[in-house]
Amino acid sequence: MFNMDLRDEHVAMNHTALEMDSEEKRLNELGYKQELRREMTLFKTLAITFSSMAVFTGTPLYGPSLKYAGPASLIWGWVVTTFFTWFVGIAMAEICSSFPTTGSLYFWAAHLAGPKWGPFASWCCVWLEIIGVISGIGAQAYSGSQTLQIIILLSTGTNKGGGYFASRSVFFCIYMCLTIIWAVLNTFALRVIAFLDIISIWWQMIGGLVVIIMLPLVARSTQPVSYVFTHFETSPDSTGIRSQPYAVIMSVLLSNYCLYGYDTAAHLTEETKGADRTGPIAILSSIGIISVFGWAYYLALTFSIKDPNYLYDVNNETAGAFVPAQIIYDAFHGRFQNSAGAVVFLCIIWGSFFFCGLSVTTSAARVVYALSRDRGIPFSQIWRKVHPKRKVPINAVWLCAAISIILGLPILKFDVVFTAIISISTIGWVGSYAVPIFARLLMDEKNFKPGPFYLGRSRRPVCLVAFLWICYTCSAFLLPTLYPIQWRTLNYAPIALGIVLATVMLWWILDARKWFEGPVRNIDMQMQNGDR
């Protein structure tokens, strides 16, 4: 009787194992039990990933990029950046296919670097990523606030007509409101965010097509092809940069900033069906869509310029504060003698920032949750809590929102806050890509368990090019953006990053190296294997 009971129990457990889907089995093999609800389809994952990148995300950088070296470097810089971004995306897609977990980048780093260097690699990777994604929330909140500031200005009479231009304090209030709204929405079940991001992908694709096609058609006067593709002009009097290579590097920052964020698909793999295939497809598809739509958008803006010199005039209709808005205003006012069409187009762009910020908040909370689950953050027991019904890490969401708001406090005093925030975001976010890619470059191939998306022998050249491009991108965002260097125009990103990274590394040397082991298994695999 006792043996029969054991057999019955063994058969029941085997039946349960057969019912378990392949994604959950792979997750168990990697040492984690399924805690988050797995309900994301390829389209939903693509929607959130696409929203994290966003068609219009580089709009605030368009004006400075155009001023640094003219339209040719901006337009062709996008093409060059896209080329090298594909190497990074392909390298990450292969790793994502092998390790479909919410911890994604830092989990990858730990396993690819091996038992000796794994804990240190994952420690560096996860803190870079946390810095990047949380400051990414701030970047989208700033972009959304700036766009709304100009929408209000044009709706109330323009800068020339006595319109209302929000002060620093009002601007910061808008920044906080956006961040809080994103946090509130992220406390609902993920299917709510997925639904909003499905709206987002249609909003951005349809809205993007409307802007891209209609703007040059509405503009009465457009720039010639020679101006858009061949005109090179630096502005040493306004930027202080006299070196042409330096000016080109600054001009290409727009492209460097726009073409990342595709790792969001990896953060959602524990909540995605067919994650080992869906993740890589979402990563590569997002890069492809944004590459095409983004380039077309900046071409449309550049062709539609009425007077390049007037764009930066502090006495123009947009107070010289937002160059794309002035281009759009000139087009519609020149054709219809009113700003209604410009306001509509700017609302489309603002919606892009709103949806992007929502998705980045989702991604940031998953990174914090993953590290908290592995006990790598102070008070981890608080941040790793998952809502019992909604199955979302609510406490992690609010932690990310609070830090993002603190990061925006310099808005009240400094002029180059956006430059600093996007520099911190890009260096942290893109820098975290470098750790697992470098580990994959060096690891012994026999220790790698490939997923459905596998590079084979080509992985070394792909990873090498990807790693070198990431190093260049991070270095570019550390450079001063204006000369002479003054407190009000200082890019404080190197200082802020230096303090945070020094603290993190000191913490590692003095304490964390003694207990931090990287991703912590939360399932007893030995028992599971024994049952089999």
C-alpha positions as CSV (number, residue, x, y, z in Angstrom):
1,M,0.0,0.0,0.0
2,F,2.8,2.4,0.9
3,N,4.6,1.7,-2.4
4,M,1.4,2.2,-4.3
5,D,0.9,5.6,-2.7
6,L,4.5,6.6,-3.6
7,R,3.9,5.6,-7.2
8,D,0.6,7.5,-7.4
9,E,2.3,10.6,-6.0
10,H,5.2,10.2,-8.4
11,V,2.8,9.8,-11.4
12,A,0.9,12.9,-10.2
13,M,4.1,15.0,-10.0
14,N,5.2,13.8,-13.4
15,H,1.8,14.8,-14.8
16,T,2.2,18.2,-13.3
17,A,5.7,18.5,-14.9
18,L,4.3,17.6,-18.3
19,E,1.6,20.3,-17.9
20,M,4.2,22.9,-17.0
21,D,4.9,25.0,-20.1
22,S,8.4,25.0,-21.6
23,E,9.0,28.7,-20.6
24,E,8.4,27.8,-16.9
25,K,10.6,24.7,-17.2
26,R,13.4,26.8,-18.6
27,L,12.9,29.4,-15.8
28,N,13.1,26.6,-13.2
29,E,16.3,25.3,-14.8
30,L,17.8,28.8,-14.3
31,G,16.8,28.6,-10.7
32,Y,13.6,30.6,-10.4
33,K,10.0,29.7,-9.8
34,Q,7.2,31.4,-11.7
35,E,5.9,34.3,-9.6
36,L,4.8,36.8,-12.2
37,R,1.8,36.1,-14.4
38,R,2.8,34.8,-17.9
39,E,0.3,36.4,-20.2
40,M,2.3,38.6,-22.6
41,T,2.1,37.8,-26.3
42,L,4.6,38.7,-28.9
43,F,2.6,41.8,-30.0
44,K,2.2,43.0,-26.4
45,T,5.9,42.5,-25.7
46,L,6.7,44.3,-28.9
47,A,4.3,47.1,-28.0
48,I,6.0,47.8,-24.6
49,T,9.5,47.5,-26.1
50,F,8.6,49.8,-29.0
51,S,7.1,52.3,-26.5
52,S,10.3,52.2,-24.4
53,M,12.3,53.4,-27.5
54,A,9.6,55.7,-29.1
55,V,9.6,57.3,-32.5
56,F,9.9,60.9,-31.2
57,T,12.1,60.3,-28.2
58,G,15.0,62.4,-29.6
59,T,12.9,65.5,-30.4
60,P,14.3,67.7,-27.6
61,L,17.9,66.9,-28.8
62,Y,17.1,67.8,-32.4
63,G,17.8,71.6,-32.0
64,P,21.2,71.2,-30.3
65,S,22.2,68.4,-32.7
66,L,21.4,70.6,-35.7
67,K,23.3,73.5,-34.2
68,Y,26.5,71.6,-33.5
69,A,27.3,70.5,-37.1
70,G,24.3,71.1,-39.4
71,P,21.8,68.7,-41.0
72,A,24.3,66.4,-42.8
73,S,26.0,65.0,-39.7
74,L,22.6,64.6,-37.9
75,I,21.0,62.7,-40.8
76,W,23.9,60.5,-41.8
77,G,24.8,60.1,-38.1
78,W,21.5,58.3,-37.7
79,V,22.4,55.9,-40.4
80,V,25.8,55.1,-38.9
81,T,24.4,54.7,-35.4
82,T,21.7,52.4,-36.7
83,F,24.3,50.2,-38.4
84,F,26.3,49.7,-35.2
85,T,23.1,49.4,-33.1
86,W,22.2,46.3,-35.0
87,F,25.4,44.6,-33.7
88,V,24.4,45.4,-30.1
89,G,20.8,44.2,-30.7
90,I,21.8,41.0,-32.4
91,A,24.3,40.1,-29.6
92,M,21.7,40.8,-26.9
93,A,19.0,38.8,-28.8
94,E,21.2,35.7,-28.7
95,I,21.7,36.0,-25.0
96,C,18.1,36.7,-24.3
97,S,17.1,33.6,-26.2
98,S,19.3,31.5,-23.9
99,F,18.4,33.3,-20.6
100,P,14.7,34.4,-20.6
101,T,14.5,35.9,-17.1
102,T,13.2,39.2,-15.7
103,G,16.7,39.9,-14.2
104,S,17.9,39.8,-17.8
105,L,21.1,41.8,-18.2
106,Y,22.6,41.2,-14.8
107,F,21.5,37.6,-14.8
108,W,23.2,37.2,-18.1
109,A,26.3,38.8,-16.8
110,A,26.5,36.5,-13.8
111,H,26.1,33.3,-15.8
112,L,28.3,34.3,-18.8
113,A,31.2,35.5,-16.6
114,G,31.4,32.2,-14.8
115,P,31.5,31.4,-11.0
116,K,34.7,33.4,-10.3
117,W,33.8,36.7,-11.9
118,G,30.0,36.3,-12.1
119,P,29.1,38.1,-8.8
120,F,31.2,41.1,-9.6
121,A,30.0,41.3,-13.3
122,S,26.4,41.1,-12.2
123,W,26.9,43.7,-9.5
124,C,28.4,46.2,-12.0
125,C,25.8,45.4,-14.6
126,V,22.7,45.7,-12.4
127,W,23.7,49.0,-10.9
128,L,24.5,50.5,-14.3
129,E,21.2,49.3,-15.5
130,I,19.3,50.7,-12.4
131,I,21.0,54.0,-12.9
132,G,20.1,54.0,-16.6
133,V,16.4,52.9,-16.4
134,I,15.5,55.2,-13.4
135,S,17.1,58.2,-15.0
136,G,15.3,57.1,-18.2
137,I,12.1,57.8,-16.4
138,G,13.4,61.3,-15.7
139,A,14.4,61.8,-19.3
140,Q,10.9,61.1,-20.6
141,A,9.3,63.2,-17.8
142,Y,11.5,66.1,-18.9
143,S,10.7,65.6,-22.6
144,G,7.0,65.4,-21.9
145,S,7.1,68.5,-19.6
146,Q,9.0,70.5,-22.2
147,T,6.5,69.5,-25.0
148,L,3.6,70.4,-22.8
149,Q,5.2,73.7,-21.9
150,I,5.3,74.6,-25.6
151,I,1.8,73.3,-26.2
152,I,0.5,75.6,-23.5
153,L,2.6,78.5,-24.9
154,L,1.2,78.1,-28.5
155,S,-2.4,77.5,-27.2
156,T,-2.4,80.8,-25.2
157,G,-1.0,83.1,-27.9
158,T,2.7,82.2,-28.6
159,N,5.7,83.9,-27.2
160,K,5.1,86.9,-29.4
161,G,1.4,87.1,-28.6
162,G,1.7,87.1,-24.8
163,G,1.3,83.3,-24.4
164,Y,2.0,81.6,-21.0
165,F,5.5,80.1,-20.8
166,A,5.8,77.9,-17.7
167,S,8.3,78.9,-15.1
168,R,10.9,76.5,-13.7
169,S,8.7,75.6,-10.7
170,V,5.7,74.9,-12.8
171,F,7.9,72.9,-15.2
172,F,9.1,70.8,-12.3
173,C,5.5,70.3,-11.1
174,I,4.6,68.9,-14.5
175,Y,7.6,66.7,-14.3
176,M,6.5,65.3,-11.0
177,C,2.9,64.8,-12.1
178,L,3.9,62.8,-15.1
179,T,6.2,60.6,-13.0
180,I,3.5,60.0,-10.4
181,I,0.9,59.2,-13.1
182,W,3.2,56.6,-14.6
183,A,3.8,55.0,-11.2
184,V,0.0,54.9,-10.5
185,L,-0.7,53.2,-13.8
186,N,2.1,50.7,-13.1
187,T,0.4,49.6,-9.9
188,F,-2.3,47.9,-12.0
189,A,-1.9,44.4,-13.5
190,L,0.5,44.2,-16.4
191,R,-2.3,43.5,-18.8
192,V,-3.4,47.1,-18.2
193,I,0.1,48.4,-19.2
194,A,0.1,46.0,-22.1
195,F,-3.3,47.4,-23.3
196,L,-2.0,51.0,-23.0
197,D,1.2,50.1,-24.9
198,I,-0.9,48.5,-27.7
199,I,-2.5,51.9,-28.0
200,S,1.0,53.4,-27.8
201,I,2.3,51.4,-30.8
202,W,-0.6,52.4,-33.0
203,W,-0.4,56.0,-31.7
204,Q,3.2,56.2,-32.6
205,M,3.0,54.4,-35.9
206,I,-0.1,56.2,-37.2
207,G,0.9,59.5,-35.5
208,G,4.4,59.1,-36.8
209,L,3.2,58.5,-40.4
210,V,0.9,61.6,-40.1
211,V,3.8,63.8,-39.0
212,I,6.3,62.4,-41.4
213,I,4.0,62.7,-44.4
214,M,2.0,65.8,-43.6
215,L,4.7,68.1,-42.2
216,P,6.7,68.6,-45.5
217,L,3.4,68.8,-47.4
218,V,2.1,71.6,-45.1
219,A,5.3,73.6,-45.2
220,R,5.1,76.2,-47.9
221,S,8.9,76.4,-48.3
222,T,11.2,73.5,-47.8
223,Q,14.9,73.0,-47.8
224,P,16.6,71.5,-50.8
225,V,18.0,68.0,-50.8
226,S,21.6,69.4,-50.9
227,Y,21.0,71.2,-47.6
228,V,19.5,68.2,-45.9
229,F,22.1,65.6,-47.0
230,T,25.3,67.6,-47.6
231,H,25.2,70.9,-45.6
232,F,27.8,70.9,-42.8
233,E,28.0,73.9,-40.5
234,T,29.4,74.3,-37.0
235,S,28.4,77.1,-34.6
236,P,31.4,77.9,-32.5
237,D,30.1,81.3,-31.4
238,S,27.1,79.7,-29.7
239,T,28.4,76.3,-28.7
240,G,32.1,77.2,-28.0
241,I,33.1,74.1,-29.9
242,R,35.6,74.8,-32.7
243,S,36.8,71.3,-33.5
244,Q,34.8,69.8,-36.3
245,P,35.2,66.1,-35.2
246,Y,34.0,67.2,-31.7
247,A,31.0,69.0,-33.2
248,V,30.1,65.9,-35.2
249,I,30.3,63.7,-32.1
250,M,27.9,66.1,-30.3
251,S,25.6,66.2,-33.3
252,V,25.3,62.4,-33.4
253,L,24.3,62.2,-29.7
254,L,20.7,62.4,-30.8
255,S,21.0,59.1,-32.6
256,N,23.0,57.5,-29.8
257,Y,20.2,58.5,-27.3
258,C,17.3,57.3,-29.5
259,L,18.5,53.9,-30.4
260,Y,18.5,52.0,-27.1
261,G,15.9,50.6,-24.7
262,Y,15.2,47.4,-26.7
263,D,16.3,45.3,-23.7
264,T,12.8,46.0,-22.3
265,A,11.7,42.9,-24.1
266,A,14.2,40.9,-21.9
267,H,12.8,42.3,-18.7
268,L,9.3,41.0,-19.6
269,T,10.4,37.4,-20.5
270,E,9.1,35.9,-17.3
271,E,5.7,37.3,-18.2
272,T,5.9,36.4,-21.9
273,K,4.7,33.3,-23.7
274,G,7.4,31.6,-25.8
275,A,10.0,33.9,-24.2
276,D,13.1,32.4,-25.8
277,R,11.7,33.3,-29.2
278,T,9.5,36.3,-28.4
279,G,12.2,38.2,-26.6
280,P,14.7,38.2,-29.5
281,I,12.0,39.0,-32.1
282,A,10.8,41.9,-30.0
283,I,14.3,43.3,-29.6
284,L,15.2,43.1,-33.3
285,S,11.8,44.3,-34.5
286,S,11.9,47.3,-32.3
287,I,15.3,48.3,-33.6
288,G,14.1,47.9,-37.2
289,I,10.9,49.9,-36.7
290,I,12.5,52.8,-34.8
291,S,15.4,53.0,-37.2
292,V,13.1,53.5,-40.2
293,F,10.5,55.7,-38.5
294,G,13.1,57.8,-36.6
295,W,15.1,58.6,-39.7
296,A,12.0,59.5,-41.7
297,Y,10.9,61.8,-38.8
298,Y,14.2,63.7,-38.7
299,L,14.2,64.0,-42.5
300,A,10.7,65.4,-42.4
301,L,11.7,68.0,-39.8
302,T,14.9,69.0,-41.6
303,F,13.2,69.3,-45.0
304,S,10.5,71.5,-43.4
305,I,12.8,74.1,-41.9
306,K,11.8,77.6,-43.0
307,D,14.7,79.7,-41.7
308,P,17.5,77.9,-39.9
309,N,18.7,81.0,-38.1
310,Y,15.3,81.9,-36.8
311,L,14.9,78.6,-35.0
312,Y,17.1,79.6,-32.1
313,D,15.9,83.2,-31.7
314,V,14.7,83.7,-28.1
315,N,12.1,86.2,-29.5
316,N,10.4,83.7,-31.9
317,E,7.0,82.1,-31.3
318,T,8.4,79.3,-29.1
319,A,11.0,81.5,-27.3
320,G,13.8,79.5,-29.0
321,A,13.2,76.8,-26.4
322,F,12.1,73.9,-28.6
323,V,13.4,73.9,-32.2
324,P,11.1,71.1,-33.6
325,A,8.1,73.0,-32.3
326,Q,9.2,76.1,-34.1
327,I,9.6,74.2,-37.4
328,I,6.1,72.7,-37.0
329,Y,4.6,76.1,-36.1
330,D,6.3,77.8,-39.1
331,A,4.8,75.2,-41.4
332,F,1.2,75.5,-40.1
333,H,1.2,79.2,-39.6
334,G,2.7,79.8,-43.0
335,R,0.0,77.7,-44.6
336,F,-3.1,78.4,-42.4
337,Q,-2.1,81.5,-40.4
338,N,-2.8,79.8,-37.1
339,S,-1.1,77.4,-34.7
340,A,-3.9,74.8,-34.3
341,G,-2.2,72.2,-36.5
342,A,1.1,72.7,-34.7
343,V,-0.6,72.1,-31.4
344,V,-2.2,68.8,-32.7
345,F,1.2,67.6,-34.0
346,L,2.9,68.5,-30.7
347,C,0.1,66.5,-28.8
348,I,1.0,63.5,-31.0
349,I,4.7,63.9,-29.9
350,W,3.7,64.5,-26.3
351,G,1.7,61.2,-26.4
352,S,4.8,59.4,-27.5
353,F,6.7,60.7,-24.5
354,F,3.9,59.7,-22.2
355,F,3.7,56.2,-23.4
356,C,7.5,55.9,-23.5
357,G,7.7,57.0,-19.8
358,L,5.1,54.6,-18.9
359,S,7.0,51.7,-20.5
360,V,10.3,52.8,-19.0
361,T,8.7,52.8,-15.6
362,T,7.5,49.3,-16.1
363,S,11.0,48.2,-17.1
364,A,12.7,50.0,-14.2
365,A,10.4,48.4,-11.7
366,R,11.2,44.9,-13.1
367,V,15.0,45.5,-12.7
368,V,14.6,46.7,-9.1
369,Y,12.3,43.8,-8.4
370,A,14.8,41.3,-9.9
371,L,17.7,42.6,-7.8
372,S,15.6,42.8,-4.7
373,R,14.6,39.2,-5.2
374,D,18.3,38.4,-5.1
375,R,18.8,40.5,-2.0
376,G,21.1,43.0,-3.7
377,I,19.4,46.3,-2.6
378,P,19.1,47.6,1.0
379,F,15.6,46.7,2.4
380,S,15.2,44.1,-0.4
381,Q,12.3,42.5,1.5
382,I,10.2,45.7,0.9
383,W,11.1,46.2,-2.8
384,R,10.6,42.6,-3.8
385,K,7.0,42.3,-2.6
386,V,4.6,41.4,-5.4
387,H,0.9,42.4,-5.1
388,P,-0.9,39.1,-4.4
389,K,-3.7,39.7,-6.9
390,R,-2.2,42.0,-9.6
391,K,1.2,40.2,-9.5
392,V,3.2,43.4,-10.0
393,P,6.1,44.8,-7.8
394,I,4.3,47.9,-6.6
395,N,6.9,49.0,-4.0
396,A,9.6,48.8,-6.6
397,V,7.5,51.0,-8.9
398,W,7.2,53.7,-6.3
399,L,10.9,53.5,-5.4
400,C,11.8,54.2,-9.0
401,A,9.3,57.1,-9.2
402,A,10.7,58.7,-6.1
403,I,14.3,58.5,-7.2
404,S,13.3,59.9,-10.6
405,I,11.7,62.9,-9.0
406,I,14.8,63.6,-6.9
407,L,16.9,63.4,-10.0
408,G,14.8,66.2,-11.5
409,L,15.3,68.6,-8.6
410,P,18.2,70.5,-10.5
411,I,15.5,71.7,-12.9
412,L,14.8,74.5,-10.4
413,K,18.3,75.9,-10.8
414,F,20.3,74.6,-13.8
415,D,19.9,75.1,-17.6
416,V,21.3,71.8,-18.8
417,V,19.4,69.3,-16.7
418,F,18.1,67.4,-19.7
419,T,21.6,67.0,-21.1
420,A,22.7,65.6,-17.7
421,I,19.7,63.3,-17.3
422,I,20.0,61.8,-20.8
423,S,23.7,61.4,-20.4
424,I,23.3,59.5,-17.1
425,S,20.5,57.4,-18.6
426,T,22.4,56.5,-21.8
427,I,25.7,55.7,-20.0
428,G,24.0,53.6,-17.4
429,W,21.5,51.9,-19.6
430,V,23.8,51.3,-22.6
431,G,26.8,50.7,-20.3
432,S,24.9,47.8,-18.7
433,Y,24.6,46.1,-22.2
434,A,28.4,46.0,-22.3
435,V,28.9,43.7,-19.4
436,P,27.1,40.6,-20.6
437,I,28.2,41.2,-24.2
438,F,31.9,41.4,-23.1
439,A,31.4,38.2,-21.0
440,R,29.8,36.5,-24.0
441,L,32.8,37.5,-26.1
442,L,35.3,35.9,-23.7
443,M,33.5,32.8,-22.5
444,D,34.2,29.3,-23.6
445,E,31.6,28.3,-26.1
446,K,31.1,24.8,-24.5
447,N,29.7,26.5,-21.4
448,F,27.0,28.3,-23.3
449,K,23.6,26.7,-23.8
450,P,22.1,28.3,-26.9
451,G,18.5,29.1,-27.4
452,P,16.5,29.1,-30.7
453,F,18.4,32.3,-31.7
454,Y,22.0,31.4,-31.9
455,L,24.9,33.2,-33.7
456,G,27.4,30.3,-33.8
457,R,30.9,31.3,-35.0
458,S,29.8,34.8,-35.8
459,R,29.3,35.7,-32.1
460,R,32.8,36.9,-31.5
461,P,33.0,39.6,-34.3
462,V,29.4,40.6,-33.5
463,C,30.1,41.0,-29.8
464,L,33.4,42.7,-30.4
465,V,31.9,45.4,-32.6
466,A,28.9,45.8,-30.2
467,F,31.2,46.2,-27.2
468,L,33.5,48.8,-28.9
469,W,30.4,50.8,-30.1
470,I,29.0,50.9,-26.5
471,C,32.3,52.1,-25.2
472,Y,32.3,54.9,-27.7
473,T,28.7,55.9,-26.9
474,C,29.3,56.1,-23.2
475,S,32.5,58.1,-23.7
476,A,30.6,60.6,-26.0
477,F,28.0,61.3,-23.3
478,L,30.7,62.2,-20.7
479,L,32.0,65.1,-22.8
480,P,31.1,68.7,-22.1
481,T,28.4,69.9,-24.4
482,L,29.1,73.7,-24.2
483,Y,32.2,75.8,-23.8
484,P,33.4,77.6,-21.9
485,I,32.5,75.4,-19.0
486,Q,30.4,77.2,-16.4
487,W,28.2,76.1,-13.5
488,R,24.9,76.9,-15.3
489,T,25.9,75.0,-18.4
490,L,27.9,72.2,-16.9
491,N,27.1,68.6,-17.9
492,Y,27.0,67.3,-14.4
493,A,26.6,63.7,-15.5
494,P,30.2,62.7,-15.0
495,I,30.1,64.1,-11.5
496,A,26.8,62.4,-10.6
497,L,27.8,59.1,-12.2
498,G,31.2,59.3,-10.5
499,I,29.7,59.7,-7.1
500,V,27.2,56.9,-7.5
501,L,29.5,54.4,-9.1
502,A,32.3,55.2,-6.6
503,T,29.8,54.5,-3.8
504,V,28.6,51.3,-5.4
505,M,32.2,50.0,-5.9
506,L,33.2,51.0,-2.4
507,W,30.2,49.1,-1.1
508,W,31.4,46.1,-3.1
509,I,34.9,46.2,-1.8
510,L,34.0,46.8,1.8
511,D,30.9,44.6,2.2
512,A,28.9,43.4,-0.8
513,R,31.6,41.0,-2.2
514,K,31.3,39.0,1.1
515,W,27.6,38.1,0.5
516,F,26.5,39.1,-2.9
517,E,26.5,36.0,-5.2
518,G,24.6,37.4,-8.1
519,P,21.2,35.9,-9.0
520,V,19.9,33.8,-6.1
521,R,18.0,30.6,-6.9
522,N,14.5,30.6,-5.3
523,I,13.6,27.1,-6.3
524,D,15.0,23.8,-5.0
525,M,16.2,22.3,-8.2
526,Q,17.7,19.3,-6.5
527,M,14.3,18.3,-5.1
528,Q,12.7,18.9,-8.5
529,N,15.3,16.7,-10.3
530,G,14.9,14.1,-7.6
531,D,11.2,14.0,-8.2
532,R,11.8,13.4,-11.9
